[in-house]
Every structure is written in C-alpha cells, then in structure tokens.
Amino acid sequence: MQALKYLTILFFCLWCPLVSSKPGVLQAISRLEHTNSPLIVYPTQFTQNIVPKPIHSHNDYWRDVPLLSAISLGISSVEADVWLVDGELLVGHERAALSRNRTLGSLYVQPLLNILALQNPVNDFTVNQTGRNGVFDTSSGTSLQLLIDMKTDGPSTLPFVLKALEPLRMAHYLTTFSEGVLIKSAVTIVGTGNTPLNGIKLLSPRDIFFDAQLTDLGIPSNTTWDITLAPLASTDYAATVSWNGIGNITERDQVKIKALIEVAHSMGIKARFWDTPSWPVGARNNVWRVLLDSGVDWLNADDLNAASEF
C-alpha cells in the first residue's frame, strides 16, 4: 500500500510539469506579446475595439485628457469653449480658467491630426482609396463632431477659428458643403454659442456648420434649415421642459419633447438637449431614458463613464 502511494505521487510529479508545459492558446498569446511579433500589430489599432456612441461630451476640456478621454469611451461628439485673446483661441469655461498653453490647436486640432494620420496610413493598399477614415476603427465612416462654442464676439472670432482649422482642412478631414454637395469626412465642425449665423451662411465652401436653436426650427423665418447649414439643433432642457426627472413625466412635456425632435428630423437635423439634470443620479437617468426613447440623437453628458454604460 505504501509502495502504491509512493508510485502515485511520483507519477503526478513527473506528469504535471509535462501538462503545464504543453503549448496552449494562453502560452501562444504570451509568446507573441513578448516578442513584439508583427502578427499582432493591427495597422489602425489606436482605437481598436472602441465602439462609437451618440454621446456628446459637454465641456470636454474638463476631462483628465481632453478629446482622448472621450474617444477612449467611444464618445463621438466633443465640445470646446473658445475665447479669442490676443489673436489666440484659448479653451476654457470662463476667463479665470484660461491658459496660453491650452488652445484649440493644442487640445483638439493637433491631436486629431495625429489620430487621423494613424487611421489613414498612406501605403500600397490605400493609394486608390477615396475619402478619409474617421477616428473609430470599428466604424471608420463615423464622423467625430466637434462643437466649438465661441465665447467672444462671434464675427471677430470666426476668422481665427477658420484659420485654426486649416491643417484639418488641408488634409481633407473636414465635412464640407461645396457647390451644392455635402461631402462627409472624418470630423464635422459645428459652431455654437456666439457663432454668427450669417457668417456661417456666407462660407463657401462651408466646413463650419451651425448649431440651430431646436425650439426655433418650426417657426417661419428667412433661414432654410437643413443639414447643409445646421446638422445639429440644440436647446436648454431646463428652460424647455419642466420635468426634472423625479416622478413621472407629464404628458405635456412628453409631447413637447417628441414634437421638437420630430421637427428636427423632418429637416434631416439631429437633436440635442443640454443642461439636463445631473443629480440625483436616478433623476438624470430617468431624463436620459425619456430622451432616448423619444428619439433624441445626442445624449448630452458630463459623466462620460455613466453615459457610455447607460
């Protein structure tokens, strides 16, 4: 009996190392990772496996890493508040938060150029490719929306914004309306805040578009609202809807939300409500759910992690 026990122990001591050393998928993965094999280098892997979501990063410059934090979560719309100061476009919520290092160029234009260069390699495989890939590898046709909220005088600020966007323009990365044709590209720029509507109308070609007032779309005016002028229409939720997410929404508010969205959609324009409740979290989530169920196109969010997991 003692001898049998000894032989059993000896068998397992000799056999187990053979089992653990047997090649398997995990060992193969580890070996490839440690050898930096070209087999596991995906050419456009910067945003590999990131799925874009119709979420707008409100005041994106507040993030730990502006633009990149949003992209890492699949957020496909970001917002930058710009101030024209001594010929520079500084980014911040108010003047006290401005820094000469944090510009529209340094926080958004140059990073976008870097990302899009990775997503649009120039090689034998792409030499005949028309159009540009967007930032998201899983959906290269998705255009990242960049809202530029002009905080200073619109007519004075617009020329500087146009100049700042020149590198993206020269690389054909900007969605453009020219000679009656809308050409979608990797980035769609939408001006909001003090952006001058007349200034946007006069642009030809036009690669900065206008954020229309959602509540005004159904009011007769001398402006023809469509996607070539305003791909986006927004409104202040708190000033438009009385329901704060606590309890049940009233029929009046429900009808109002749906009607505003339907008017926008009839013009080919996407709808967004900003200044939605952020707390209590339950109220915020209730509002988000009603907006999504009503057909809203962009979910305005401050808590990007919560929105991306919603």
Summary of the structure (lengths in Angstrom):
residues: 310
radius of gyration: 25.5
end to end distance: 62.8
largest distance: 100.9
contacts: 916
relative contact order: 0.11
helix: 42%
strand: 20%
